[in-house]
Amino acid sequence: MKNLTIISHPLVKRDLTLLRNVKTPSNIFRSVLRRTASLMAYEVTNGLRLRGVTVRTPLERTKGYVVRDPIILIPILRAGLGLVGGFVEVIPDARVGHIGLYRDEETLKPVDYYLKFPKKLAGALSIVLDPMLATGGSAVAAVSYLKARGAKKILFVSLVAAPAGVRHLSRSHPDVQIYTCALDRQLNAKGYILPGLGDAGDRIFGTGE
């Protein structure tokens, strides 16, 4: 899995433990997820290209840097929204698109219901956000939609991933780098990640209670 990066920072491991815990209530889950997303954003954006600029300090002129390429965050609705806030804290000038997908409970295949992207995808870095990379169906569909609309450089970010999902996305889009905090053991019969953390959308929005 050469295009897989596992984010193993100690603070990320600490927060992932809180997110896995079934006793963590939705309000705490949301705040911890936002904090974790900010920590992940530093690792995910480590390869950004910079452009040199000159600024004036209170004492003299000096060299500095700005990010060269525009960044577009693209959460897969609805659970992907839980990662946006943390990324925006680190990348405040990022634009945000949305992909609405849900998984058919019988076929486990993605069904799209909403697509809205900023213009000029070709010159931007597109970062797809979804807490769970399970079967990989939604991830593959999301990346395919972006490429069809001109996106050239795409990263995929998840909180936890299953080996099957990583393989599916890697085979379908070998040019997409995948970032996750944990590569979990497997999927169960319903396509949920084990050990995982349950339904991320339900835990973010409190709809599973």
Buried (B, 14 or more C-beta within 10 A) or exposed (E): EEBBBBBEBEEBEEBBEBBBEEEBEBEEBBBBBBBBBBBBBEBBBEEEEEEEEEEEEEEEEEEEEEBEEBBBBBBBBBBBBBBBBBBBEBBEEBBBBBBBBBBEEEEBEBEBEEBEBBEEBEEBBBBBBBBBBBBBBBBBBBBEBBBEBBBEBBBBBBBBBBBBBBEBBBEBBEEBBBBBBBBBEEBEEEBBBEEBBBBBBBBBBEEEE
